[in-house]
Amino acid sequence: MRETQRNVMVGLFVLCGLLAMGVLIVLFGQGYGLGFRSTAYMLNIRFDHAAGIKEGTLVTIGGIEVGRVHGVSFVNPEKFDQGVNVSVRMDSRFKVPQGSTARTSEPGLGMGRPPIEIIPGPADGPALASGELIFGRMNKMMESLIPPTVVSTFD
């Protein structure tokens, strides 16, 4: 009987430890929308193409994380040339003003997925509401390695 009690106590201790670890993973992880961080709103970014953009791609303003990509889809699945819609889940602490744009770069060899950088519009402008659209630009890989101003000096 003594051994059974000890085994039950050890089992309960391990179970409590696993439960505590699971709670910490959810609280300190990127758990947008899991109830703990439900203070998010959605923005849509329209790109011509979405090379390297996947769910979970980082979205920044001034180098600070403000959200993550929630989904990527065609604007019109029947006409691929109309572009790609990138749904972004933004932290509500960061309000994006109207007139903002976005930019990112194509992924290079061994460089990983570059973040989407939002360039804020006029600071005195009204903030974008959830679900609104901004336009984005995808820089070519060579443009991110060698700035266009350097290339134009060689021409």
N, C-alpha and C positions, 0 to 999 in steps of 0.2 A: 504494500500500500504506500509506503514511503517513497518508493521509486516512481510510482505513478504520479504522485503529487509533484515531485520534482520535475518530471517530464511535462506535466501540464503547465507548471510555472515557467519553464524554459520556453515552451511553445507560445505562451501568452506574451512573454518578453520579446521574442522574435517578431510576433505579429504586431505588437505595438511599435517596434522599431521600423518595420516595413511601412506601416501606416504613416508614421511621422516622416519618413523619407519621401513617401508619395506626396504628402501635403507640401513639403518643402520644394519638391520639383515643380509642382503646379504654381506655387507662389513666386518662385524665383525664375522660372522658365519664361518663355515667350507665350504665355497663355492668354492672348487677347481673346476676349469673348467667352471665357470659361466661367463667367459669373464673378470672378474676383476682379477682372479688369473689363467689365462690360461698358466702360466709358469710352467706347470707340465709335467712330462714324466712318462711313464709306465715301471714297472719292473714286472717280473714274478718270483714267488717263488714256488718251487716244494716241497710239503710235502707228507709223506706217508699217513697221514690222517689229517683232518682239524677240529678237535673237538673244537667248540667254536669260530671259525673264521667266521666272517660274514662281509657283506658290511659295511663299516664305522669303522672297527676295527683299532685302532691306530697303527702306525708303527713308531718306534723310533730308533735313534742311540745315544747311550750314555745317554739315558733318555730324549732326546729332540725330540719332534714331528717333523718328516720329511715327513710324508705322511699318507694316509689312504687306507684301502683295498677297491678296486673298484669292484671286483667280485671274486667269488669262483666257480670253475668248475672241473670236472674230466679231467684228461689228456686224457683218452680215455673212452668215455661213455660206450663202449662195454666191457671194461676190467677194472673193478673198482680197481683191485690190482696194477695198474700202478701209482697210486697216485693222488694227487689233485693239481691243478694249482691255485695259488692265485695271482690275478692281483692287483698290488699296484700302486696308483697314487702318485708319488713322487714330492715334491717341487724341482724345478730346481736349487735352491740355494745350494742344498746338492747333490754333486756328489758322487755316490757310486763306489769305485774302484773295479776292477776285482779281483777275489779271495775272495770276501765277502761271508758270509753265514748268515743265519737267524735262530732264535730260538724263541720259544714261549712255553707256558705251557698249559696243559689242564685246563679248568676252574674248580675251586673248588666250594664247597658249599658256596654260599654267597659271593664269591670273585669277581664276575663279569667277564668280558672278559679280559684276560691278553693281553697286547700289543705284537706285533711282534717286536722283537729286532734284528736289523741288526748289525752283527759284521763285521766291515770293514776289507777288505784285506789290502795288503801293500799300504801305502800312496803314494808311488812313482809310482804305477801302473796306467795304463790308466783307465779312468772312463767307467762304463757300459753305453752302448747306450740304447735308449728307446726300450723296448720290449725284452731285454736280460733276461736270466734265471740265477737265483741263487738257491742253494739248502737250504732247511730249515730242522730243527729238532724240533719235538714236544716232550717236556719233559712230563713225566707222572706227575699227580697231586702230588703224594707222593714225587717225586724228587724235586719239587719246595718247598714243606713244610719241608722235611728232606733231606739235601744234601747227595749225594751218598757216600761222604767221611765219614760221620757219620755212615751210614748204614754199610759200610765195616769194621769199627772198632768193631761193634757188632758181625760180622761174625767171 
